[in-house]
Amino acid sequence: MHSKVYTDTPATRSPVLTVVLAILILAILTAAALAALHWFQRRAAVLPAHDQEKIHVTMYNDLTSTTNDLT
């Protein structure tokens, strides 16, 4: 007795429906990715831009003053 590996069953779904389903799935994935990006950007923007610049300058000054003290 041999097992049947490949079956010759006819396609039960039309090619048009396959394309529509593929487009639908891609649209859902794209919407999910854009929603995640939007959420991440809103979460990362905790401080206004001018406050972030102050933090960056303070950190830069701390680093440069440390290196100047070594000389």
Contacts in CASP RR format, 6 or more apart in sequence:
PFRMAT RR
TARGET T0000
AUTHOR 0000-0000-0000
METHOD contacts of the structure
MODEL  1
MHSKVYTDTPATRSPVLTVVLAILILAILTAAALAALHWFQRRAAVLPAH
DQEKIHVTMYNDLTSTTNDLT
47 55 0 8 1.000
END
